[in-house]
Amino acid sequence: MDLPVNPPVKPMLAKAVQGLPDRDDLIFEPKWDGFRCIVFRNGDEVVLGSRNERPLTRYFPEILDPIRSATPTRCVLDGELIVATENHLDFEALQQRIHPAESRVNMLAEKTPASFVAFDLLAVGDDDLRQLPFGERRIRLAEALAGAKPPVHLTRTTTDHDEAAEWFRRFEGAGLDGLIAKPTNDPYVEDKRTQLKVKHVRSADAVVAGYRWHKDGAGVGSLLLGLYDGDRLHHVGVAASFTKKRRAELVDELAPLTDHALDEHPWRDWAEAEAHARQEGRMPGAPNRWSAKKDNSWVPLRIERVVEVKYGSTLHGRFREVTKVLRWRPDKAPTACDFDQLDEPEPVGLDQVLI
């Protein structure tokens, strides 16, 4: 492509902070739960770049013409691809859009069409805007998308802390997972965490039903977590991010729980019949489109240990992201770890967030 900023581009990143930053130099935006996407447009040619530099263009054919209609002839935009169902962000439906078969891609493009939410402008015409302060880039972005119509959107912004706090509280009910705070005077710096993100943080007690080895083969890489729905234990996610020393310690700590672990394990059928378990869709360790070559085998443990974990949000009954261990709970029975303890936001229509 013949643009002042050509692919690939690694998007600017944000570092997590606790609480709304008390600063006067920030512009706040909703934090969209989608696929980060850099849009490159040169005339009729449109390329959708991802955060990991893998092209997304073939997976979202339905968004290309709307982008051509809504954007300047030559431009580079930073934003997010999202999918909404029932007026709510649907990350699971978005994940399904990454499929190798063209026929399925086209079917899903009609069934669960994507939208694009723009929040930065890297180039327009012959101008590279990356060295401009974000406040100026935002003004140029609003001008560039003045005629945009759904499914192309300009993200809303505010400099008012009270309004940002209200967004943080309300918009989670539409499937968003926090706020992004961007310093007004910062340039666009690729692959650097100079922006700030504020996410919801909660805790829950979960059953430790097994573990996976670390990718280097030394120590526990992640704990497999379960929550009860009546008498049934569902796999709801993992806890990870252990130090090398702690990974080795966990192997010794959990070793006694491996004895006869499958005798009465609620996931015994999954462990013994992996193919059937994958078809069921709730098997710990099932591969996905992003990690098809990853070794997801797991070690079952007797259902005796409970851990309190920190999490941000849930998606269809699972922790949305990898959780972090806060403490062991020897005082709590595994059967007391149920879905009722999860803090769910009040539902809000996505149409109250998009502009």
Secondary structure, DSSP 8 states (H G I E B T S, - for coil): --SSS-S-----EEEEESS----SSEEEEE---SEEEEEEEETTEEEEEETTS-B-GGG-GGGHHHHHHHS-SEEEEEEEEEEEETTEE-HHHHHHT--S-HHHHHHHHHHS-EEEEEEEEEEETTEE-TTS-HHHHHHHHHHHTTT--TTEEE---B--HHHHHHHHHHGGGGT---EEEEETT----TT-EEEEEE---EEEEEEEEEEEE-TTSSSEEEEEEEEEETTEEEEEEEE----HHHHHHHHHHHGGGGTTTTSS-TTHHHHH-HHHHHHHT--TT---TT-TTS----EEEEEEEEEEEEES-EETTEESS-BEEEEE-TTS-GGG-BGGGS-------GGGT--
